[in-house]
């Protein structure tokens, strides 16, 4: 139907009750009909993980005009796959992950359940956007992101994204100076484990870490933008082929 509203599929990795996803739903309501399929509890750091060793279930949480919310026992990517298989009657016009509590800039994109959602959208052949705020607090203030999220989403719905390309959008906490289109910052996580002692004896390890930025002087990358108060849009591709080395590899003696 020509006048049919856009269909927006939403998920996250912080769980269906997280403030971020509920703020996102509020911002997106004027833009289309929204179906939410989100994990029933936090699934951060899941990347593109899927559940292969146990059943996955979903349950209706709430339904009203233009909005239906489900919760799922699986991973963020399970949520998208299950929504496509069991709930949606047509391909969504856009798949959106977020708003994540915490940055998914730089190499975090590889660990992020939020970006797992977005990459799955890419693999399905539809436009996809991940939104994240650099604030891990459960009651983080997302209000400064609202106009940017609406504007970016509206543009994607209108213009669409190239096949195999999605958007990784990160916002600094607090006031936002504007939006910059960025590359992904280079770097790595260090000091990733904290050794702790059990009261009963023995030790265990808790994931922590510090991000070592190898690209701090480059004002075109996402970490620089966030550090200087800008929102960062990083166009991201699902094709990870290193095309520049193909010719070199063909010169290797690989068949003897």
C-alpha positions, 0 to 999 in steps of 0.5 A: 500500500502506498500510504503504509507506514514504514515498518521498524524492527527494534532490538537491543542487548541491554534487555527489554526493560532497559531505559535505552530501548524504551527511550528509542521506542519513544523517539521512533514512534512518529516515524512508523509502526514499531515491532520490538523483539528484545532479550528478556535480560541483558545480553551485552557483548554477544556480538553475532552469537546465536543460540544453538544448544537450547530452545528459544522462546518469545512472549508478548509484553505489550501491544497498542496502536503502532507498537508491539513489544515482545521479549525473547530468551535468546541473544540479540541476533536470535531476536532478529531471526525469530522476529523475521520467522515468527512475527513479521509479515514483511521485511522491515524498512529498517532494523535498529539496535539500541540505544545501547548503554555504553560506547560501541565505537572503534573496535567495540563494534566487533564485540557488540550485541547492538551491532550484532543486531545491525549486522544481521539486518545487513545480512537480511538485505535491509537498512540497519542502524545501531545507536549507542550512548557513551554512558553505562548508567542504567538511568543515563540521560538519552534526551540529547540524542533524540533529534539526531536519532529521528533525523538519521532514521528519517534519512535512512528510511528515505534514502536507504543504505547500500547493500551490505552497509549499515551505520554505527552511531555513537553519542557522547554523554551530555550535550552534543555539538553535532554529528560527524561522519567518521572512520573506525578508530584503531586501537585495542583493549588492554588490562582486560581481566581483574583477578579477585579472591573468593572469601571461601578461598580461590580466585576468579577473574572479572572482565574490565579493561582500558581502551588503548587508542592508536588513532588519537591524533586522527580527527576523522575517527569515531573516538576523536569525535566522541572525545570532542563532544560530537556524535559519530556515524561510522558506515560499516560493511559486513564484507570483511574481505581484505581485497588489497591482499588478494593479488599478493596471496595469489603469488604464494606457493600454496599448492605444493 
